[in-house]
Amino acid sequence: MRKILTAMTLVGALAVSACNTVEGVGRDVASAGNTVAKTADKSK
């Protein structure tokens, strides 16, 4: 349980530092969506 909490905290800190503006969050979410869509298209 402690390892999971530590990992989640680390990921959260990296996410906040990577996209410290609302615009940055939007770009990150859009990028993740595009990646999922491309992966889904490849698996068809």
Secondary structure as a PSIPRED ss2 file (coil, helix, strand):
# PSIPRED VFORMAT (PSIPRED V4.0)

   1 M C   1.000  0.000  0.000
   2 R H   0.000  1.000  0.000
   3 K H   0.000  1.000  0.000
   4 I H   0.000  1.000  0.000
   5 L H   0.000  1.000  0.000
   6 T H   0.000  1.000  0.000
   7 A H   0.000  1.000  0.000
   8 M H   0.000  1.000  0.000
   9 T H   0.000  1.000  0.000
  10 L H   0.000  1.000  0.000
  11 V H   0.000  1.000  0.000
  12 G H   0.000  1.000  0.000
  13 A H   0.000  1.000  0.000
  14 L H   0.000  1.000  0.000
  15 A H   0.000  1.000  0.000
  16 V H   0.000  1.000  0.000
  17 S H   0.000  1.000  0.000
  18 A H   0.000  1.000  0.000
  19 C C   1.000  0.000  0.000
  20 N C   1.000  0.000  0.000
  21 T C   1.000  0.000  0.000
  22 V H   0.000  1.000  0.000
  23 E H   0.000  1.000  0.000
  24 G H   0.000  1.000  0.000
  25 V H   0.000  1.000  0.000
  26 G H   0.000  1.000  0.000
  27 R H   0.000  1.000  0.000
  28 D H   0.000  1.000  0.000
  29 V H   0.000  1.000  0.000
  30 A H   0.000  1.000  0.000
  31 S H   0.000  1.000  0.000
  32 A H   0.000  1.000  0.000
  33 G H   0.000  1.000  0.000
  34 N H   0.000  1.000  0.000
  35 T H   0.000  1.000  0.000
  36 V H   0.000  1.000  0.000
  37 A H   0.000  1.000  0.000
  38 K H   0.000  1.000  0.000
  39 T H   0.000  1.000  0.000
  40 A H   0.000  1.000  0.000
  41 D H   0.000  1.000  0.000
  42 K H   0.000  1.000  0.000
  43 S C   1.000  0.000  0.000
  44 K C   1.000  0.000  0.000
